Amino acid sequence: IDLCTKLFLKQVAEHYEQVIGTDVSESQLQHAIPHPRVRYAHTALNITDEEVIALLGGEDSVDLVTVATAVHWFDLPKFYNLVSRLLKKPGGVLAVWTYCGIEVSPTFDPVMKRFHDTALPFSDNRAQYAFDGYKTLPFPFQSVAGFGCEGNPLPLAIPAKLSFEGFLKFLRSWSAVTTAKDQGVDLLPEKVVKEFEAAWGDSKLVKSVSYKAFMLAGKVKL
């Protein structure tokens, strides 16, 4: 569970009586933010669908399932089948979103584009769904008006405050950067970091940035 997801769960808990946050990693759950309305569940990779459904409340019991910046990594047919069983009918909603870029400034953005192009050969094929802004992501659900549909996701601009140190942590979290490192390639050598720093303006500055995000939401087709 990343920081954005942790904060999102906390916000969702202000609108729902019970929220369940899940992760395949038990160690990630240990960093979760406690909240009286949020329960965290470890859904290990070897757990069966029946066990997941029982853990999350049973079939036709869930109002909203959300996935932030992760659904493109899933076994989609298996996940969609599970969600279809969990969601209430006809009102339950699945909402998924991701971001595929960050806008900082006219000076900084071209540097970011060059880095993205350099990292692309080390990206997992499944990441292409995110690079495409979820336009090519299979999403076999009945669309919810105003929240995107299969082939036509809702574009979002998510404002945030970001330090230069936070930006570097963001880059180092990329799967492509990790994959390249495992293959002996450093995508963030000192030269590249210095180039980013020069474009940022001052490494001590906290900047207003915008994440380019995309969302799909839908209900089970009856």
Disulfide bonds with the S-S distance in Angstrom:
none
